[in-house]
Amino acid sequence: MAQVLEFKLPDLGEGLTEAEIVRWLVAVGDVVAIDQPVVEVETAKAMVEVPCPYGGVVTARYGEEGTELPVGAPLLTVAVGGTGAPEELAEAAPGAAPTVGETAAESAVSSEYSGNVLVGYGTAGPAARRRRVRHESHAVAKAPAPAPVAAPVAVAAPAPVAEAVPAHDGPVPVISPLVRKLARDRGLDLREVRGSGPAGLILRADVELAIAALERPAAAPTPAAAPSRVAVPAAAPSAAVATAGERVPLRGVRGAVADKLSRSRTEIPDATCWVDADATELMAARAAMNAAGGPKISLLALLARICVHALARFPELNSTVDMAAREIVRLPAVHLGFAAQTPRGLVVPVVKDAGTRTAESLTAEFARLTEAARESALTPADLTGGTFTLNNYGVFGVDGSTPIINHPEAAMLGVGRIIPKPWVHQGELAVRQVVQLSLTFDHRVCDGGTAGGFLRYVADCVEQPAVLLRTL
């Protein structure tokens, strides 16, 4: 006799307490293998796939795409156990037939349990226990959803489109998070969209066409329904609705950023100092290094090297404050975060052990984390554990800023754009490559003298890169 087990949203770690359902990877009636990803969720730190520790037949799903669930809330139920015979699975999940071509011995894997509760990771068991049932190669008989143990959230009816298209059978073929977000924001059900990309992949153009088809009837009102040109008093209800504005939920990455920045402003008495520096010699040194052959060195990597050496001289800024114990905790290693703007919002990936890395290693790690951020592939481990943040806002074409400290760190160095400016060099007016550097620091860990000394040392290294040779 098959047994129905409930799989709950696991503890995601890193202080995460909720996640938003982005895309279901299985449907009711599907046969799943142990540790097969069943849903893609977006947390405040990353977008990850959640593997199910049970193997069997999905009997119920809980929550629509776009729903935010707390840790411990039910995700789905799976009928497992027994011999894996089709009649037992049908009894546990009425209307769900076994996968075509799957033998009883193969489906017997459903009686096993992996014990895995980590998001995005499978167990280290034998390969036979981790066989994944592919939707592309197996046809699963579909029938009305069975009555679950606890009533799942009702799935909303898909929005109508101008031309009826067949619903997708299995996971919706969408790769880009931007495409999913565009459809979710406009209330479009991707299951009703026909993809024009390879293998039916849904592209942004497909979503925009579907949205245009949805909005076309509303864009051409009849003359009888045309709006009146008579002025409406400001106190009229329609005017109040018109000026209410759009409400955007603070959740996911945007919500995490709001919480962290608000906490930083509330708890940290920060102060900012800044200085202009002549970066001509630094730019020339980088050009010479890259002309010598070998891996290219990024400007961010050189600035990171400068930060690491400055923190070795001023360790107060590589620390955190424990107000409960009323202690300043100076940290032994530099885990350097850097601000990165992505389609999902601002994230701060962390380069671990930046103090032990060469310029080449830093360049490679910055490139890896930046690409992962753009693809929404950063893991929670990539986004936590930072001790100091480097913020290169010069890429946005601005000169200066007053950064907000990335709580619970104690400082952040901001770097503006490097542009030609008039500068007094060796007693004469010249055109030099000038950059503005700004340091925001927690005034509890140090005073202005320490912060000024750190910033001055960074500026000296930018102006004269040979200064670093004295610390090597």
N, C-alpha and C positions, 0 to 999 in steps of 0.2 A: 504494500500500500504506500503510495507516494505521500509525502508530507509537505505541507505548504510552510515555507519559512519566509520571514520578513527581513529584508535587507534595509538597514537604516543608513542615512548619510553619516559616514564615519568621521571621527575626530581628525580634522585636517592638519592639526598641529600649528605651530607658529602663532598661537593666539587667535586663530580664525574660528569664528563661531557660527558662520552662516555661509551659504553659497547660493548662487542663482543658476537655475537650470537653463543652459544655453541650447542644448540639442539632445534629444533622446536618440540613442544608438540602437535600441531594440524596441520592438512592439509587443503588445500582449499576444501570446501564442508562440513567440519565437523561442527556439531552443538555444540556450546559452551554455558556454563551457565555463569551467572554473577560471576565475581571474580574467574573464573577458570584459572589456570596457562596455558599460551599459548606458552611461550618460556622460555628457560633457557639461561641466559646471564652471562657472566663473566666480572666483573668490576675490577678495580685496587685493590679492597679490598676484594671482596667475589664473590662466585658463587650463584646466586639467581634465583628464578622463578618469572616471571612477570605475574601478574593476569590481565585479561582484564575486564574493568568495564562494558562491554556491553554483552548482551546475544543474540544469534542469529546464523546465518550461516556465516562462514568464506568465504569471496569472493576473497581475495588476501592476499599474504604474501610478505613482502618486505625484501630482503636480504638473502643471502645464509648462511649456517652454516660456521662460521669462519670469517664472515664479521663484521667489527667494525662500529657501528652507533653512531652518536652524539645524545645527549638528544634532543628530539623534532622531530627526524626523524620518518617517518611513519614505524610502525611495521606490521600492517595488517588492513584490512577493514572487517567490519561485517555488514551483512544485518539484521536490527532490525526493530521493530515496527509492526503495523498492528495487526491482530488477531493471528498471528503465523500460519496461514493456509499454508499448503504445497505449494499451487499454488502461494501465495505471495512470499514465500521464493524462490521458483524456479524462479520467475520473477526477484527478486533482485540478485539472484545468479544462472544463467542458468546452468543446468546440475547438480545442487546439490539437492538431494532429502532429505526430512526430515528423522530423525532417525527412524529406524524401531521400531514399538511398542510405539512411543511417541504420545500422544494425543495432540489435539489442545490446550487443557487447560494447559498441561505441557509445550508445546513449547511457550505459551504466555509469559513465563518469559523473552523471548528475547526482549520484548518491554520495559523492565525495564533497569535502569542504576544505578550502585552502587555509583558512585562518588568517588570510590577508586582510588588513584594514588600512593599508597605506594608500593614499590617493596617488594614482599614476604609476604604481609599481606592482609587479606580480610576485609570486613566490618563487623560490629557487628550486622547486620540485622538478621531477622528470619531465621531459618534453611531452610525453604521452598524456600527462595530466593537464597540459596547458594548451591542448588542441583547441583552436578557435573555430566555431561554426561560422562560415562566411555566408552572408546573405546573397552574394552574387552567384554562388555555386549551388545553393540549395533552395528549393521552393518550399515554403511553409504554408500549409493550409490555414486560412484565416477564417474566423467565425466570430460571432458577437462575444464581447468581453465577458468573462465569467464574473460571478458575484464574489468579490474578494472578501477576505476575513474582515477588514475594515474598509468602509466605503472610500475609494480614492476620489481625488478632486476631479470634477467633471471637466472634460476637454471642451473648450469653446469651439463652436462651429467655425470653419474657415471662412474668411471673407470672400465674397463672390468676385469673380473676375469676368472680363468681357467675353472671353472665350473659354469654354470649359476644357480643362486639360486633365488627363488621368492623374490621380494621386500617386505619389511615390510609394513604392512598396519597400519598406526598410528605411535606412538612414537617408536623410535628405542630402543630395550631393552638393554640399556647399563647403568651400575651404576657407574663404576669406571672412574674418570676423567683421569686417566693414559691411559686407553684404548681409550677414545675419543681423547686424545692428540696424542697418537701413530698413530692412523688412520689419523688424520688431518695432521700430519707432513709428512706422507708418501703418501698423496693424495688418501687415500682409502675411498670410500663411504660406511659407515656402513649399509646403507639400503640394500646393496647387499651382506651382510655377514650373514651366517646362524650361530646362536648361539648354542653352545653345552651345555650351562648351564641349570639350572632349568627354565622351562617356556620359553625356547628359549633365555635365557640371553647370551649376547655376552661376552665372556671371552677374556683375553689377548692372549691365545693360538689360538683362532679363528682368531683374527686380524693378528697375526704373520704368520699363515698358508696362509691367503689371500694375505698378502704382498709378501710372498715367491712365491705364484702362479703368482703374477703380475711381479715379477722380474726374474722369471726363464727363459723366452725367451731371455732376454737381457744378462743373465749370460753365455750363450753358443753361442758365435758368430761363424759363418761359417768360414772355413779356408780362404775363399776369403776376408772376412772382418776382419781377424786377424790384430792387430796393427803391424806396421812396427817396426823393432828394430833399424832402422837408427836414429841416434841422430838428434833431431830437434833443430835448433838455438834458443837461448833464446828470440830472437825478434819475433819469429813466432807467429801468432795470436793464434794457438792452445795452445801454452805454456802460453800465457797471460790469456786465459780462465781457464787453469788448475790451475794457481796460484791465481785466483781471490778470492777463498775461498767461504764459505757458508755465506749467509746473513740471519740473524735471526731477525725478526721484534721485536722492543722494544715496546711491548704492554701488556695489562693485568697487572699481578702482576710484571713481569720483568720490564715493562715500568714505573710503579709507583715507584718501588725501584730505578730505574735509575734517575728519576726526583727528588725524595726526597733526595737521597744521593748527587746528583750534587748540589742541592740547599743548602744542609747543608755545603758542602765544599766551596761554593761560598759566603754564607752569614755569616757563623759562624767562628770567629777566635778561633779555638779550640786548646787545649793543653792537653797533657796526662802525668800523673804520675802513677807510679806503685810501688808495694811493695810485697815481699814474706811474707807469714804468715804460722805459724804452726797450721794446722787445726786438729791436733790429738784430742784435747779436744772437739771440735765441733762434730767430728764424733762419739766420745764416748758418748757425750750427746744425740745425735740422737739415737744411738743404745739403750741407757737406756730408752728413751722415748717410743720407739717402743716395747721394751721388757715388758713394764708395762701394755700392753693390750690397747684396744681401736683402733681408726683409726690410720693408719700408717702416720708418718710425713715425708715429703720429704725434701731432703737437700735444694732444691730450696726455699721451704717455710721458712726454717730457715734463709737463706740468705736474703729473702725478709723482714723478721722481723727485721733483722739487718739493712737493708737499710732504712726502715721506721723510726727506732729510730735515725739513723744517720742524716736523713733529718730533723727530729725535732730539732736537735742540729745545723744543718747548712741549714736553709731554703733557703739560696741563690740558692742552687742547685735544688730546686723544684720550678722553675720559668721559665718564658719566656721573650723574649725581644720584645718590641714594638718600632721599630725604627722610625715609623711615628710620634709617640708621644714622642720619645726619653725617654722611661720609661722601667724599669725592673718591670715585673708583678710577684709578689710572690703569688703562688697559695695556697689556704687554705687547700686542700686535696691532698693526694698522690694517684694517679691512676697509678699503676705500670705496665709498659709494660715489656714483656719478649720476646726475640727473639726465633722464632721457625722455623726450617727448614722443609718444606713440599714438596710434589711432585710438587706443583705449584710454588715453590720458597720460599724465606724468607718472613715471615710475623711476625708482632709484635702484638699479642693479648694483651689486657689491662685488668688487674684486678682492677675493680673500688673500691674505698675506701679501699685500702690495709691497711691503717693505723688503721682501726677499726676492722680488721679481726684477728682471732686467727691463730695459726700455722695449726690447723686442717682445718679451713675454707680456708686458703690459699692453702693448699695441694689439697683440693677438687676442688677449682676453677682453679688451674693450670692444673689439670687432665682433667677437663671438656673442657677448652679452647684448650688444646693440642689435644684432641680427635677430637674436632670440626675442628681444623686446618688440621688434617690428612684427614678428610672426606670432606674437602672443604666446610664446613657448617658454617663457621664464618660469622656473619652479619657485616655490616658496623659499627654498634654500638660496636661490640666486638673489632674493630681494630682502634678505634679513641678515643681521649680524654686523652691519656697518658701524664703524667707529668714527669716521670723518667723511664729509661729503665734498666733492669737487663739482661745482656747478658752472658749466660753460654756456652761459646765456648769450655769449657773443654770436652764436650761430643764428640767433633771431635778429641780428642786426642792431643790437642795442649796446650802449657803452657801459652803463652802470646799473646797479640794482642793490637792494637791501634784502638779501636772502633770509628766509625763515628757516631756522635750524631744524634739521630732521631729527625729531625727538626719538630716542633719548640721548642723542649725541650732544657734544658740547660746542661744536663750531662747524662752519661751512665757509669755504672759499669760493667766491664768485669771480668769474673771468669774463670781461666784456670783449667786444670785437677788437681786433688788431687792425688799425688803419693808419695811413700816413698822416702825420700832423707836424706842425712847426715845433721844433724842440731845440733847446740850447745844448749842443754837443761839443765838448772840448772848447768851450768859450765862444762858440760861433753858432748862429742860427742855422739850423738845417732841417730837412724833412726826414723824419724818422718814423719807424713803425711803433706806434704807441698803444698801450693797453691799460685799461683801468682794472685794478684788482680791489676787491672788497671782501672783508672778513666780518662775518657775524658770529659772535661768541657768547657763551653763557657766562654772565658776569659773576656767577657763583663760583666758577672754577678758577678764575683768574681776574686780574685787574687790567686796566688799559695798557700798562707797561708791558706785560707779557704778550697781549694781543698785538700791540704795536711792534714789538720785537719780532714776532712770528711773521707779520705781514711785511716788515722791512726786509727780513732775510729772504722771503719769497721774491720780493721785487729786485733785490740785489742779484739773485740767481737768474732771474729773467733778463736783467740788463747785462750781466756778466756770467754766462754759464760756467766759466772756468772756476767760479767760486765753489762749485760742487766738488771740484777735484780735491779740495782741502779736507772734504769729509769722507772720501772714498778710502 
